[in-house]
Amino acid sequence: MTEKQKLLILSQPQRATLEGLSNRRPQLPTDAVRDELATLGLVVKQGAKWALTPQGKKVLAASSNRRNSGGFSV
């Protein structure tokens, strides 16, 4: 599976969660969407906090670039 295919799979809640993690918003102890992102390898738990993996940062950057360039969002 390529990165572009993974981008298309991300739903709005998943993108919002990725953005929230990158902005260091407070995280709930249990979050099903975040668990899905962890399964995809986009986020990782570091102690009590969650952080984006390098792959997660790429996906977030690509999705925000696409949105800002006037393209369509999936």
DSSP file (Angstrom, degrees, kcal/mol; ACC not computed):
  #  RESIDUE AA STRUCTURE BP1 BP2  ACC     N-H-->O    O-->H-N    N-H-->O    O-->H-N    TCO  KAPPA ALPHA  PHI   PSI    X-CA   Y-CA   Z-CA
    1    1 A M              0   0    0      0, 0.0     2,-0.1     0, 0.0     0, 0.0   0.000 360.0 360.0 360.0 129.6    0.0    0.0    0.0
    2    2 A T     >  -     0   0    0      1,-0.1     4,-1.8     4,-0.0     5,-0.1  -0.363 360.0-107.9 -86.6 169.3    1.4    3.4   -1.0
    3    3 A E  H  > S+     0   0    0      1,-0.2     4,-2.3     2,-0.2     5,-0.1   0.879 119.1  56.4 -64.1 -36.7    1.3    6.6    1.0
    4    4 A K  H  > S+     0   0    0      1,-0.2     4,-1.9     2,-0.2    -1,-0.2   0.905 105.8  50.7 -63.2 -39.5   -1.3    8.1   -1.4
    5    5 A Q  H  > S+     0   0    0      1,-0.2     4,-1.2     2,-0.2    -1,-0.2   0.899 109.7  50.6 -64.2 -38.7   -3.6    5.1   -0.8
    6    6 A K  H  X S+     0   0    0     -4,-1.8     4,-1.3     1,-0.2     3,-0.2   0.885 106.8  55.4 -64.8 -37.0   -3.2    5.6    3.0
    7    7 A L  H  < S+     0   0    0     -4,-2.3     3,-0.4     1,-0.2    -1,-0.2   0.909 106.1  50.8 -60.8 -41.2   -4.1    9.3    2.5
    8    8 A L  H  < S+     0   0    0     -4,-1.9    -1,-0.2     1,-0.2    -2,-0.2   0.785 106.0  56.4 -69.0 -25.9   -7.3    8.4    0.8
    9    9 A I  H  < S+     0   0    0     -4,-1.2    -1,-0.2    -3,-0.2    -2,-0.2   0.798  82.3 102.3 -76.1 -28.0   -8.3    6.0    3.5
   10   10 A L     <  -     0   0    0     -4,-1.3     2,-0.1    -3,-0.4    64,-0.1  -0.360  62.6-150.0 -63.7 127.4   -8.0    8.7    6.3
   11   11 A S     >  -     0   0    0     -2,-0.1     4,-2.5     1,-0.1     5,-0.2  -0.390  30.8 -97.7 -87.4 171.3  -11.5    9.9    7.3
   12   12 A Q  H  > S+     0   0    0      1,-0.2     4,-2.8     2,-0.2     5,-0.2   0.916 124.8  50.3 -58.3 -45.0  -12.2   13.4    8.6
   13   13 A P  H  > S+     0   0    0      0, 0.0     4,-2.3     0, 0.0    -1,-0.2   0.891 110.8  50.6 -61.8 -35.8  -12.1   12.3   12.3
   14   14 A Q  H  > S+     0   0    0      2,-0.2     4,-2.4     1,-0.2    -2,-0.2   0.922 111.9  46.1 -66.9 -42.6   -8.7   10.6   11.6
   15   15 A R  H  X S+     0   0    0     -4,-2.5     4,-2.7     2,-0.2    -1,-0.2   0.914 112.4  51.3 -64.4 -41.4   -7.3   13.7   10.1
   16   16 A A  H  X S+     0   0    0     -4,-2.8     4,-2.5    -5,-0.2    -2,-0.2   0.891 110.4  49.1 -62.7 -38.9   -8.6   15.8   12.9
   17   17 A T  H  X S+     0   0    0     -4,-2.3     4,-2.6     2,-0.2    -1,-0.2   0.915 110.8  49.8 -66.9 -42.3   -7.0   13.5   15.4
   18   18 A L  H  X S+     0   0    0     -4,-2.4     4,-2.2     1,-0.2    -2,-0.2   0.931 112.8  47.2 -59.6 -45.1   -3.7   13.6   13.6
   19   19 A E  H  X S+     0   0    0     -4,-2.7     4,-1.7     1,-0.2    -2,-0.2   0.898 111.1  52.1 -63.6 -40.2   -3.9   17.4   13.6
   20   20 A G  H  <>S+     0   0    0     -4,-2.5     5,-2.7     1,-0.2    -1,-0.2   0.901 109.8  48.5 -62.5 -41.7   -4.8   17.4   17.2
   21   21 A L  H ><5S+     0   0    0     -4,-2.6     3,-1.1     1,-0.2    -1,-0.2   0.894 111.1  50.2 -65.6 -38.9   -1.9   15.3   18.1
   22   22 A S  H 3<5S+     0   0    0     -4,-2.2    -1,-0.2     1,-0.3    -2,-0.2   0.809 111.2  49.1 -70.5 -27.0    0.5   17.5   16.1
   23   23 A N  T 3<5S-     0   0    0     -4,-1.7    -1,-0.3    -5,-0.2    -2,-0.2   0.383 113.4-120.7 -90.8   4.1   -0.9   20.6   17.9
   24   24 A R  T < 5 +     0   0    0     -3,-1.1    -3,-0.2    -4,-0.2    -2,-0.1   0.827  48.4 171.8  61.9  34.7   -0.4   18.9   21.3
   25   25 A R      < -     0   0    0     -5,-2.7    -1,-0.2    -6,-0.1    -2,-0.0  -0.416  46.5 -86.2 -68.1 152.5   -4.1   19.1   22.2
   26   26 A P        -     0   0    0      0, 0.0     2,-0.4     0, 0.0    -1,-0.1  -0.341  48.9-140.3 -60.3 140.1   -5.0   17.2   25.4
   27   27 A Q        -     0   0    0     -3,-0.1     4,-0.0    -6,-0.0     3,-0.0  -0.819   6.6-123.0-108.8 143.8   -5.8   13.6   24.7
   28   28 A L        -     0   0    0     -2,-0.4     3,-0.1     1,-0.1    -1,-0.0  -0.479  25.9-119.1 -75.0 151.8   -8.5   11.4   26.1
   29   29 A P  S    S+     0   0    0      0, 0.0     2,-0.4     0, 0.0    -1,-0.1   0.884 103.5  33.2 -60.8 -36.9   -7.4    8.2   27.9
   30   30 A T        +     0   0    0      4,-0.0     2,-0.3     5,-0.0    -2,-0.1  -0.980  66.9 161.3-123.4 132.1   -9.4    6.2   25.4
   31   31 A D     >  -     0   0    0     -2,-0.4     4,-2.1     1,-0.1     5,-0.2  -0.859  23.5-162.1-151.5 109.4   -9.9    7.2   21.8
   32   32 A A  H  > S+     0   0    0     -2,-0.3     4,-1.9     1,-0.2     5,-0.1   0.873  94.3  52.0 -62.5 -38.9  -11.0    4.7   19.1
   33   33 A V  H  > S+     0   0    0      1,-0.2     4,-2.1     2,-0.2    -1,-0.2   0.923 109.5  49.3 -65.1 -43.4   -9.8    6.9   16.2
   34   34 A R  H  > S+     0   0    0      1,-0.2     4,-2.2     2,-0.2    -1,-0.2   0.884 108.3  54.3 -63.1 -37.7   -6.4    7.4   17.8
   35   35 A D  H  X S+     0   0    0     -4,-2.1     4,-2.0     2,-0.2    -1,-0.2   0.888 106.7  51.5 -62.7 -38.4   -6.2    3.6   18.2
   36   36 A E  H  X S+     0   0    0     -4,-1.9     4,-1.8     2,-0.2    -2,-0.2   0.918 109.7  49.7 -62.5 -43.0   -6.9    3.2   14.5
   37   37 A L  H  X>S+     0   0    0     -4,-2.1     5,-2.7     1,-0.2     6,-0.7   0.867 108.8  52.4 -64.3 -36.1   -4.1    5.6   13.7
   38   38 A A  H ><5S+     0   0    0     -4,-2.2     3,-0.8     1,-0.2    -1,-0.2   0.893 107.1  52.6 -65.9 -38.8   -1.7    3.7   15.9
   39   39 A T  H 3<5S+     0   0    0     -4,-2.0    -2,-0.2     1,-0.3    -1,-0.2   0.865 107.8  51.3 -63.3 -36.1   -2.6    0.5   14.1
   40   40 A L  H 3<5S-     0   0    0     -4,-1.8    -1,-0.3    -5,-0.1    -2,-0.2   0.601 117.7-117.0 -75.6 -10.6   -1.8    2.2   10.8
   41   41 A G  T <<5S+     0   0    0     -3,-0.8    15,-0.4    -4,-0.5    14,-0.3   0.717  83.1 117.9  83.1  21.3    1.5    3.2   12.3
   42   42 A L  S   <S+     0   0    0     -5,-2.7    11,-2.3    13,-0.2     2,-0.3   0.717  74.7  30.5 -93.6 -23.1    0.8    7.0   12.1
   43   43 A V  E     -A   52   0A   0     -6,-0.7     2,-0.3     9,-0.3     9,-0.2  -0.942  64.5-165.3-133.2 156.9    1.0    7.7   15.9
   44   44 A V  E     -A   51   0A   0      7,-2.9     7,-2.7    -2,-0.3     2,-0.4  -0.995  24.8-116.1-141.7 145.8    2.9    6.2   18.8
   45   45 A K  E     -A   50   0A   0     -2,-0.3     2,-0.5     5,-0.2     5,-0.3  -0.692  25.1-172.8 -84.6 129.9    2.5    6.4   22.5
   46   46 A Q  E >   -A   49   0A   0      3,-3.6     3,-1.9    -2,-0.4     2,-0.4  -0.871  61.7 -59.8-123.2  96.2    5.4    8.0   24.3
   47   47 A G  T 3  S-     0   0    0     -2,-0.5    -2,-0.0     1,-0.3     0, 0.0  -0.542 119.2 -17.1  67.2-124.6    4.9    7.7   28.0
   48   48 A A  T 3  S+     0   0    0     -2,-0.4    -1,-0.3    -3,-0.1     2,-0.2   0.566 130.5  69.3 -88.1  -9.3    1.7    9.5   28.9
   49   49 A K  E <  S-A   46   0A   0     -3,-1.9    -3,-3.6   -23,-0.0     2,-0.4  -0.650  72.6-132.0-110.1 164.5    1.6   11.4   25.6
   50   50 A W  E     -A   45   0A   0     -5,-0.3     2,-0.3    -2,-0.2    -5,-0.2  -0.885  23.3-174.4-112.5 146.6    1.0   10.5   22.0
   51   51 A A  E     -A   44   0A   0     -7,-2.7    -7,-2.9    -2,-0.4     2,-0.2  -0.959  28.1-104.6-138.1 156.1    3.2   11.6   19.1
   52   52 A L  E     -A   43   0A   0     -2,-0.3    -9,-0.3    -9,-0.2   -10,-0.1  -0.573  31.0-133.9 -77.5 141.6    3.2   11.4   15.4
   53   53 A T     >  -     0   0    0    -11,-2.3     4,-2.4    -2,-0.2     5,-0.2  -0.436  34.5 -98.9 -80.8 167.8    5.6    9.0   13.7
   54   54 A P  H  > S+     0   0    0      0, 0.0     4,-1.9     0, 0.0     5,-0.1   0.890 129.2  52.0 -54.9 -37.9    7.6   10.2   10.7
   55   55 A Q  H  > S+     0   0    0    -14,-0.3     4,-2.4     1,-0.2     5,-0.2   0.910 108.0  51.0 -64.0 -42.0    5.0    8.4    8.5
   56   56 A G  H  > S+     0   0    0    -15,-0.4     4,-2.5   -14,-0.2    -1,-0.2   0.877 108.2  52.2 -63.2 -37.9    2.2   10.2   10.4
   57   57 A K  H  X S+     0   0    0     -4,-2.4     4,-2.5     2,-0.2    -1,-0.2   0.894 109.7  49.5 -65.4 -39.1    3.9   13.6    9.8
   58   58 A K  H  X S+     0   0    0     -4,-1.9     4,-2.7    -5,-0.2    -2,-0.2   0.928 112.0  47.6 -64.4 -45.0    4.2   12.9    6.1
   59   59 A V  H  X S+     0   0    0     -4,-2.4     4,-2.4     2,-0.2    -2,-0.2   0.917 113.6  47.5 -63.3 -43.3    0.5   11.9    5.8
   60   60 A L  H  X S+     0   0    0     -4,-2.5     4,-2.4     2,-0.2     5,-0.2   0.920 113.3  48.0 -64.5 -43.5   -0.5   15.0    7.8
   61   61 A A  H  X S+     0   0    0     -4,-2.5     4,-2.4     1,-0.2    -2,-0.2   0.916 112.9  48.5 -63.4 -42.9    1.7   17.3    5.7
   62   62 A A  H  X S+     0   0    0     -4,-2.7     4,-2.1     1,-0.2    -1,-0.2   0.902 112.7  47.3 -65.8 -40.5    0.4   15.8    2.4
   63   63 A S  H  X S+     0   0    0     -4,-2.4     4,-1.9    -5,-0.2    -1,-0.2   0.887 114.1  46.6 -70.7 -36.4   -3.2   16.1    3.5
   64   64 A S  H  X S+     0   0    0     -4,-2.4     4,-2.3     2,-0.2    -2,-0.2   0.876 111.8  51.5 -73.2 -35.0   -2.8   19.7    4.6
   65   65 A N  H  X S+     0   0    0     -4,-2.4     4,-1.4    -5,-0.2     6,-0.2   0.913 110.5  48.8 -64.2 -41.6   -0.9   20.6    1.4
   66   66 A R  H  <>S+     0   0    0     -4,-2.1     5,-1.5     1,-0.2    -2,-0.2   0.904 112.9  47.4 -65.0 -40.1   -3.7   19.1   -0.7
   67   67 A R  H ><5S+     0   0    0     -4,-1.9     3,-0.9     1,-0.2    -1,-0.2   0.892 113.5  47.4 -68.7 -38.7   -6.4   21.0    1.2
   68   68 A N  H 3<5S+     0   0    0     -4,-2.3    -1,-0.2     1,-0.2    -2,-0.2   0.698 101.6  65.0 -77.1 -18.5   -4.5   24.3    1.0
   69   69 A S  T 3<5S-     0   0    0     -4,-1.4    -1,-0.2    -5,-0.2    -2,-0.2   0.320 118.5-103.6 -89.0  10.7   -3.8   24.0   -2.7
   70   70 A G  T < 5S+     0   0    0     -3,-0.9    -3,-0.2     1,-0.2    -2,-0.1   0.594  78.2 136.8  81.9   9.6   -7.4   24.2   -3.6
   71   71 A G      < -     0   0    0     -5,-1.5     2,-0.2    -6,-0.2    -1,-0.2  -0.197  60.1 -91.2 -79.4 178.3   -7.7   20.5   -4.3
   72   72 A F        -     0   0    0     -3,-0.1     2,-0.4     2,-0.0    -1,-0.1  -0.594  32.7-137.8 -89.0 154.2  -10.5   18.3   -3.2
   73   73 A S              0   0    0     -2,-0.2   -65,-0.0     1,-0.1   -10,-0.0  -0.889 360.0 360.0-111.2 146.7  -10.5   16.5    0.1
   74   74 A V              0   0    0     -2,-0.4   -62,-0.1   -67,-0.1    -1,-0.1   0.443 360.0 360.0 -92.8 360.0  -11.6   12.9    0.4
